[in-house]
Amino acid sequence: MTSNLFTYNKPKVIQALRYHFISRPEIKVMMVVINVFAISSAALYFFKKISPVAFLISSMLWFFLMILFWFLLPLIIYRQTATFKDSFSAVLGNEQFAIENVRGHKGWDWSSFSTWMESPHFFHLYFNPRSFFIIPKDAFDGDEEQEARKIFAAKIKK
């Protein structure tokens, strides 16, 4: 099955990158720890157990990390990746997954992918926990999106 020619929509890609970062287990744990720390510092400040400076520092840490993971990191990745500025079509074959554009063709055996996940606008195909490729759902017309989902589920562990 071959998808339509697709390009990447910047706001949707930014959202997909956010989804990727937030779904990582290490980031989830860190965010829980930071939120517990922020709530604890607010409670300690309320009960006058810590100074306003300590509360301010903990609040600034929380704001910095939220801005980093929600805005800065996705924008940096988007700007540094030339792939998001090109047009492709995806080929979902029996033996491999491939992408192609006017400049060439690159394919990977299905066994090259460790897992896959779905976000609101993309399919995320992971080579490893930090290296992945995203395919817009818009690249598939009508029932082809469901067919692509079935192929990913059959060929790649979730």
Secondary structure, DSSP 8 states (H G I E B T S, - for coil): -B---B---HHHHHHHHHHHHHHSHHHHHHHHHHHHHHHHHHHHHHTTSS-HHHHHHHHHHHHHHHHIIIIIHHHHHHHH-GGGGS-BEEEE-SSEEEEEETTEEEEEEGGG--EEEE-SSEEEEEEETTEEEEEEGGGS-THHHHHHHHHHHHHS--
